Structures are given as structure tokens and as C-alpha cells.
Amino acid sequence: MIPTAAARPAPVVLAGVGHDFPGEPVTNRFFETEHPALGIDDAWIRRHTGVGARHWPPPGRHHVDMAERAATLAMKDAHVTADDIDVIVATTATARPRVNPTTAGNRYSDLALPLQKRLGADRAFGFDVTGVACVGFLHASTVAQGLLSSLDAGTVLVVCAENPLPILNFRYRNAALFGGGAAAAVWRRHDGPSGLDAVVLRSDAEHFDAFDIDDEDKMMMKGKVVGAIGAGFLAEASWEALRRAGRGWDELDWVIPHQGNINMINEVVELLDPPRERVLVNIDRRGNTSSVSVPGCLSENVHNGRVRRGDRILAMSVGRGFSWGAMIFHYGRPGEREEGDVRAC
């Protein structure tokens, strides 16, 4: 459990978000035609995962390419430029030296520095948050809040990017679960009430080996272990976040569960029992995108007009380790919600 800090952190706000899901959707028919030995079809995949399609970057497109597009959209949404960025915090669970690097022509697997060069964010410094997989956005956002409190910094760009295709093992059915993409968020210090109400981060290494990399650099996952305990972890962290924030469902506009598996999402919703119409889901179109899951779903719903300035959100993720957590925040500045602009949920 994270101890309570002695000093109150500086108020911050999530001022902009962006996403990129590259290329054409890859439907479940791909597994029927290209990998018939798996013995799965569209009905099986939807029933066991909830995925109908996913995006995989086309040949020659890397993590940094998707990250650049997502970050550019997020900066535009936040009304900032590359010159305004003080820090870049990046995270990815799928990059690997040599076999799946984040850039063309360089075999390293870090993301923040090549992205800094792409954006021309010359004033910024950057680094990666690693080892927490699907919970990367929550960890990186918590780091962003800390940096905005402790440094003379006003703007932190958080970026998540995933390209699972080179490390998928098509001998296993869980290959159908994963998709690629990128998402970005701009956190800013501001003068009003903080837009980050509560963060709960947890880890438990008892099932550390539920995720691994095989001798061919392919991803291995014990899906039954994740499914058995993941929903309970998410519900516990969410209840604790609600307690710390002192808020109830009537004070929240949206819930974004980790888009890991539709059955786990349904179980979490049953445990928490929020208003069903406020639960946001995109796993059917994007698959499990690991660290991109929460911010990608949020950004899609911001840019399609469903989530609006001033809306308060509960988000949660569980990933390798196990690491998991929940966060309550609101999507705010610039402009916030105009006076009298009231949503009917």
C-alpha cells in the first residue's frame, strides 16, 4: 500500500488526451483463415474474450510512430505545443530489444527519448516507466502528479504505446485477445481544485510467473490465473479509491475498466454495481491493448463527444506481476464545461 504523503500534492488536471489505432481493423476471420489449427472462430473469440476486431501496426510502423500521433492529438486537445512540455513519461509492455524495438534503425526498447526527438520537445526531459504492463497509465500519471508537485514543471506528457504482433505466439488461442495502438495524456498544474482525486496502486508477486517470455521472445500468459483473481483486485482497488476520494456513484460520470477481457469486465461491473450506462468499453473493436487500454478508451470517448470537460472518471487496470490499481480523476481544462451545460446520463 502506498503511504499517505506528508505534503499535499500540487493540484493537477488532465487537460488533453489523444489516441492512435493504426491500419485497418483485423477481424476474427484472420484466425479462421490464417491459423485454422487453433480451432477458433468469430463466435468462440467473442464468447471467450469479447473481441471482434483489433489493430496491429502495419509493417514498418513502430511504437514511436503511434506514440507521436497520439501525443500530437493530446497536445492539440490540451491547447499546448511541444515547447510547453516539461517532462515526457512513457510506458510500453510490448517493446523488446532487437525483436520489437520502439523505433526503426535502433534496437533499444525505450520510448520517451525517441518520442521527444520526434515531437521536438527540446525543453523536456523524458524517461520510461516499465514492468507494470497494463497498469502503466496509472503509474505514469501518478509519477506525473509527483513531478508537477516537486519540480518547477507545469506540463507532463504521458504516453502509452503497444505493438504486440511481433511477440504474439499464434500457437495459443490467447493471441486473438491482443491489439496494438497508442494513447497520450497531458497533465498540467493549475490553480483550481485538483483533477486527480485519488490513486490506489497495488502489487502482489505470488503469481509473478503468470506472464513470461519464451525462448523465441514470444509472450506467454496464464489466462486462467488472471481471470480467476483479476476482477477481485480491480473491485478492491476501486472501492478504496472511492473511499479515499470520498465519492459515490452519483458523483462519477464514467467508469473505465481495464479492457482485458469482456468476461472480467462483466464480473467487475457486477462486483461494483455502477450505473451500467456509465461503463465505457472498446474491447470489442480494439482488443486488449495493455497500457493503452484505459487512456485509449477515454480518448476515443472524448473525441467522439461522449466524455466532456468536467466529467469525473473512475479507471482501473490489472497487469503483470500482479500489479493493479484504480484512479479517480476528471477531464478538465481548457475551458472546462460551460456554465449551464448539464449532461443527461
C-alpha positions in Angstrom: 0.0 0.0 0.0 1.2 3.5 -0.8 1.7 5.6 2.3 0.0 9.0 2.6 2.3 11.8 1.6 3.2 14.3 4.3 2.7 17.2 2.0 -0.4 17.8 -0.1 0.5 17.4 -3.8 0.0 20.3 -6.2 -3.4 20.4 -7.9 -3.2 18.9 -11.4 -5.7 18.4 -14.2 -5.9 16.1 -17.2 -6.1 18.8 -19.9 -5.9 16.7 -23.1 -6.0 13.2 -24.5 -5.2 11.5 -27.8 -5.1 8.1 -29.4 -3.9 6.2 -32.4 -5.1 2.8 -33.6 -3.2 2.2 -36.8 -4.3 0.5 -40.0 -7.4 -1.4 -40.9 -9.2 -3.5 -38.3 -8.1 -7.1 -38.2 -11.3 -9.1 -37.7 -11.6 -12.5 -36.1 -11.8 -14.1 -39.6 -8.0 -13.7 -39.6 -7.7 -16.6 -37.1 -10.1 -18.7 -39.1 -8.3 -18.3 -42.4 -4.6 -17.8 -41.3 -4.5 -20.0 -38.2 -7.1 -22.8 -38.6 -5.1 -25.1 -36.4 -6.2 -23.0 -33.4 -9.8 -24.2 -33.9 -11.3 -20.9 -33.1 -13.8 -18.8 -35.0 -15.6 -15.4 -34.5 -18.2 -16.8 -32.2 -15.6 -18.5 -29.9 -13.4 -15.4 -29.7 -16.3 -13.1 -28.9 -17.7 -15.5 -26.3 -14.3 -16.0 -24.5 -12.8 -12.5 -24.9 -15.4 -10.1 -26.2 -13.0 -9.1 -29.1 -14.4 -8.7 -32.6 -11.5 -6.9 -34.1 -8.2 -5.4 -33.2 -5.5 -3.2 -34.8 -1.9 -4.3 -35.4 0.6 -1.8 -36.8 1.4 -2.4 -40.5 5.0 -3.4 -41.4 7.4 -0.6 -40.8 5.3 1.2 -38.2 6.8 1.2 -34.7 5.7 2.2 -31.2 7.2 5.7 -31.6 5.1 6.3 -34.8 1.9 5.6 -33.0 3.0 7.5 -29.9 3.8 10.5 -32.0 0.3 10.6 -33.5 -1.4 10.1 -30.1 0.8 12.7 -28.4 0.1 15.3 -31.2 -3.6 14.8 -30.8 -3.4 15.1 -27.0 -1.3 18.3 -27.2 -3.9 19.8 -29.6 -6.7 18.8 -27.2 -4.8 20.4 -24.3 -4.0 23.6 -26.3 -0.3 23.1 -25.7 2.7 22.8 -28.1 5.9 20.8 -27.8 7.6 23.9 -26.3 5.2 23.7 -23.3 6.2 20.1 -22.4 8.5 19.9 -19.4 8.5 16.1 -18.9 7.6 13.0 -21.0 6.8 9.8 -19.2 6.3 6.8 -21.5 5.3 3.2 -20.9 5.0 0.1 -23.0 4.6 -3.6 -22.2 5.4 -5.0 -25.7 8.7 -3.4 -26.8 11.7 -5.8 -26.8 15.3 -5.1 -27.7 16.1 -6.4 -31.2 12.9 -8.3 -31.8 10.4 -5.5 -31.3 12.2 -2.1 -30.8 10.2 1.1 -30.4 11.9 2.8 -33.4 13.3 1.8 -36.8 17.1 1.7 -37.0 17.7 1.4 -33.2 17.4 -1.8 -31.2 16.7 -0.2 -27.9 13.2 -0.5 -26.5 12.7 2.8 -24.6 10.0 5.2 -25.9 10.3 8.6 -24.2 13.5 9.7 -25.7 12.8 8.9 -29.4 9.4 10.4 -28.9 11.0 13.6 -27.5 13.1 13.8 -30.7 10.0 13.2 -32.9 8.0 15.9 -31.2 10.8 18.5 -31.0 10.1 18.8 -27.3 13.6 20.2 -26.7 12.8 21.7 -23.3 11.6 18.5 -21.8 13.3 15.5 -20.2 12.0 12.0 -20.6 12.0 8.6 -19.2 10.1 5.3 -19.2 8.0 3.5 -16.6 8.5 -0.2 -17.0 7.5 -3.5 -15.5 3.8 -2.7 -14.8 2.3 -3.6 -18.2 -1.4 -2.8 -18.3 -1.3 -0.5 -15.3 1.3 1.7 -17.0 -1.0 4.7 -17.5 -2.0 4.8 -13.8 1.7 4.6 -12.7 2.8 7.1 -15.2 0.0 9.5 -14.2 0.9 9.2 -10.6 4.6 10.0 -11.4 3.3 13.0 -13.4 1.5 14.3 -10.4 4.6 13.9 -8.3 6.8 15.7 -10.8 4.4 18.6 -11.1 4.4 18.9 -7.3 8.2 18.6 -6.8 9.7 20.2 -9.8 9.4 23.6 -11.4 7.3 22.0 -14.1 3.9 22.9 -15.4 3.1 20.2 -18.1 3.8 16.4 -18.2 3.0 14.3 -21.3 2.2 10.7 -20.5 2.3 8.3 -23.5 1.5 4.6 -23.8 2.2 2.6 -26.9 1.8 -1.1 -27.7 2.7 -3.3 -30.7 2.0 -6.9 -29.6 2.2 -8.5 -33.1 5.9 -9.4 -33.2 5.7 -11.1 -29.8 2.4 -13.0 -30.2 2.6 -16.7 -30.2 0.0 -18.0 -32.7 0.2 -21.5 -31.3 -2.0 -20.3 -28.4 -5.6 -19.1 -28.6 -4.9 -16.0 -26.4 -3.2 -14.4 -29.4 -6.7 -13.4 -30.5 -7.0 -11.2 -27.5 -4.4 -8.6 -28.1 -4.3 -5.4 -30.2 -2.0 -2.5 -30.7 -2.2 1.3 -30.6 -1.1 4.3 -28.6 -2.7 6.8 -26.2 -1.4 10.0 -24.6 -2.5 12.4 -21.9 -1.4 15.9 -20.9 -1.3 16.6 -17.2 -0.9 20.2 -16.1 -0.5 22.1 -12.9 -3.3 24.5 -12.3 -4.8 26.9 -9.7 -8.1 25.3 -9.1 -9.1 22.1 -7.2 -7.1 19.1 -8.2 -8.4 17.0 -11.0 -6.8 13.8 -9.6 -8.9 12.8 -6.6 -7.4 9.5 -5.6 -4.9 6.9 -6.8 -4.6 3.3 -5.4 -1.7 1.2 -6.6 -1.1 -2.4 -5.5 1.2 -5.3 -6.3 1.5 -9.0 -5.3 4.2 -11.2 -6.7 2.6 -14.5 -5.7 1.7 -15.1 -9.4 4.7 -13.3 -10.9 5.2 -16.2 -13.4 1.7 -15.8 -14.8 3.3 -13.8 -17.5 6.6 -14.7 -19.2 8.6 -14.6 -22.4 9.6 -17.8 -24.1 12.8 -18.8 -25.8 11.5 -17.3 -29.1 10.8 -13.9 -27.5 7.1 -14.6 -27.6 4.7 -13.6 -24.9 3.3 -16.2 -22.5 0.2 -15.7 -20.3 -1.7 -17.9 -17.9 -5.1 -16.5 -18.8 -7.0 -18.7 -16.3 -4.9 -17.2 -13.4 -5.6 -13.7 -14.5 -9.3 -14.4 -15.0 -9.6 -16.0 -11.6 -8.3 -13.1 -9.5 -8.2 -10.0 -11.7 -11.8 -8.9 -11.2 -11.5 -9.0 -7.4 -8.3 -7.0 -7.5 -9.9 -4.3 -9.6 -13.0 -4.1 -7.4 -11.0 -3.8 -4.2 -8.8 -1.0 -5.6 -11.9 0.8 -7.0 -13.7 0.7 -3.6 -10.6 2.0 -1.9 -10.2 4.8 -4.5 -13.9 5.8 -3.9 -13.3 5.8 -0.1 -10.1 7.9 -0.4 -11.9 10.4 -2.7 -15.0 10.5 -0.5 -17.2 10.0 -3.5 -20.1 7.8 -4.5 -21.5 6.7 -7.9 -23.8 9.8 -8.0 -20.6 11.9 -8.2 -19.0 10.0 -11.1 -19.8 10.4 -14.7 -17.9 7.4 -16.2 -16.2 4.1 -15.3 -13.5 2.7 -17.5 -12.5 -0.8 -16.5 -9.3 -2.4 -17.9 -10.2 -3.7 -21.3 -8.6 -7.1 -20.7 -11.4 -9.5 -21.3 -15.2 -8.9 -21.6 -15.9 -11.6 -19.0 -13.6 -9.9 -16.5 -15.2 -6.6 -17.3 -18.7 -8.0 -16.7 -17.5 -9.5 -13.4 -16.0 -6.2 -12.2 -19.2 -4.4 -13.1 -21.3 -6.9 -11.1 -19.0 -6.5 -8.1 -19.0 -2.7 -8.2 -22.6 -2.2 -9.5 -22.2 1.2 -11.0 -24.9 2.6 -13.3 -24.4 0.4 -16.4 -24.9 3.2 -18.9 -21.8 4.9 -17.5 -19.4 2.0 -18.2 -17.2 2.6 -21.2 -15.9 -0.3 -23.3 -14.0 -0.6 -26.5 -12.5 -4.1 -26.3 -14.9 -5.3 -29.0 -13.2 -3.1 -31.6 -9.6 -2.7 -30.2 -8.9 -5.9 -28.2 -6.7 -5.9 -25.1 -4.2 -3.1 -25.7 -2.4 -3.4 -22.3 -1.2 0.1 -21.1 -3.3 1.8 -23.9 -6.5 0.2 -22.6 -7.7 2.9 -20.2 -6.4 6.1 -21.9 -7.3 4.8 -25.3 -10.9 4.1 -24.3 -11.0 7.5 -22.6 -9.6 9.4 -25.6 -12.0 7.7 -28.1 -14.9 8.8 -26.0 -13.6 12.3 -25.6 -13.1 12.8 -29.3 -16.4 11.3 -30.2 -18.1 13.8 -27.8 -19.4 11.3 -25.2 -16.9 12.3 -22.4 -16.8 16.1 -21.9 -14.8 18.6 -20.0 -15.6 18.5 -16.3 -16.6 14.8 -16.3 -15.2 12.7 -13.4 -14.0 9.2 -14.2 -13.1 6.1 -12.3 -10.5 4.0 -14.2 -8.8 0.7 -13.2 -6.3 -1.7 -14.6 -4.6 -5.0 -13.7 -1.5 -6.3 -15.3 1.7 -8.4 -15.0 3.2 -9.0 -11.6 0.4 -8.8 -10.5 0.2 -5.1 -10.4 -3.1 -3.3 -10.3 -4.8 -0.1 -9.3 -7.6 2.4 -9.6 -7.7 6.2 -10.2 -10.4 8.8 -9.9 -9.8 11.9 -11.9 -11.6 14.4 -14.1 -11.1 15.5 -17.6 -10.9 19.3 -17.3 -9.2 22.4 -18.7 -9.1 24.1 -21.1 -12.5 25.8 -20.9 -13.9 23.2 -18.5 -17.7 22.7 -19.0 -19.6 25.9 -19.9 -22.0 27.1 -17.3 -25.4 25.6 -17.7 -24.0 22.8 -19.9 -25.5 19.9 -17.9 -25.2 16.2 -19.1 -28.2 13.9 -19.0 -26.6 10.5 -18.3 
